[in-house]
Amino acid sequence: MSANIAFTFRVTGIADEARAQAVVEELRELMRDESMGGQVTIGVRREGGVHVVTGGTDFPVSVSRAHLWCPEFEKSVAWYAKEAAPSATCTVEWSHPDEQC
C-alpha cells in the first residue's frame, strides 16, 4: 500500500560553509537515488552564526510501503550527511496530508 507523505529535515553540527555545501550535494545525490530529485528543495542557512542544511518536499510524494521506507530513509539522510560532515546530526519530520482531514 502506498501513502502520500511530506517531510522536512535539518542537519546541524556542520563545521563550516564548505562542509555545509558538501552536505547539500550528498543529500541531492540521495534524492536522485530515491527518484525524487526534482521534488525536494535543499539549502544552507545560517542560524545563530552556524550553518544548517534544511530541506523538504515541495509537495506530498507517494511512497509504497511507507512504514518500511520512512525509517530507512531517515538512516540514509544521516549516512549521506555524515559522509560530508562526520559531526552532523540529522532530524527528519514527517507529515501525512491525507490523514489531516
Buried (B, 14 or more C-beta within 10 A) or exposed (E): EEBBBBBBBBBBBBEEEEBBBBBBEBBBEBBEEBEBEEBBEBEBEEEEEEBBBBBBBEEBBEBEEBEEBBEEBBEBBBEBBBBBBEEBEBEBEEBEEEEEE
